């Protein structure tokens, strides 16, 4: 980011920055497929994942791991 290097879509996918790369004409179809997949996941698990990411990203690694553990344990 500091150097300002730009990645191609394929490079971004290779390093895990984006989940998928597809043509513009496939956008609505791909988004719907993703939404359908997410709608089949347990809502409590999705909420725990979002909470762990959002609450854990702006803190120390130790605290972030603690947040993740707090969110994971109730799901066991």
TABELCOR-V246646 format. One line per field, one symbol per residue. psi: psi as a letter, one per 20 degrees, with the letter a starting at -180 (. if undefined). burial: + if it has 24 or more other C-alpha atoms within 12 Angstrom, else -. A space follows every 50 residues. Layout:
psi = ???
burial = ???
This chain:
psi = hhijpqqrggghghjjhqhqprqhhjggggggggggghiiqphhgggggg gggghihlargghghgggghhggii.
burial = -----------------------------------------------++- -+--------------++--+-----
